[in-house]
Amino acid sequence: MRDLVVKAKLTDRIIIDSAGTGDWHIGQPPDERAQRAAKKRGYDLSNLRGRQVAADDFARFDLFIVMDDANASALASVCPPEHRDKIRLLMEFATIDDSRVVVDPYFGGDEGFERVLDQCEDACAGLLDSLRAQLAA
């Protein structure tokens, strides 16, 4: 998504951050398999580090994009009621893939990470189109 926003010259209008619902990867870089798959497509994830969603994030951000129902549920459980409508599944924005959620790549081989990238590229393009429409309104 960051790459798309940079190419669209919208970095001054769209702020992107990443955070998990749990605390088990705080301070750690992305999975090596994810980094390898991303690098093949020209994405550099090496500077990213895990962090956990913080209470002030709910007022700070307009959208919380999650990969699956488990993450949506976990986020909703700590989200103030007035901000729960900000939680959306990434695949809601997909234009090619009709999957409901992003597949979990961690229990398969490298091809699982390729599949995740396919899904994310599709859905992030749709998300950017949606955000562009909102910014133009």
Protein Blocks (a to p, Z undefined) as FASTA:
>chain_A
ZZmmmmnopmmmmccddddfbfklgoiacdfklmmmmmmnopafklpccddddfklmmmp
mbdcdfbfklmmmmmmmgcfklmmmpccfklmpckbmcfbdcdfklmcfklmmmmmmmmm
mmmmmmmmmmmmmmmZZ
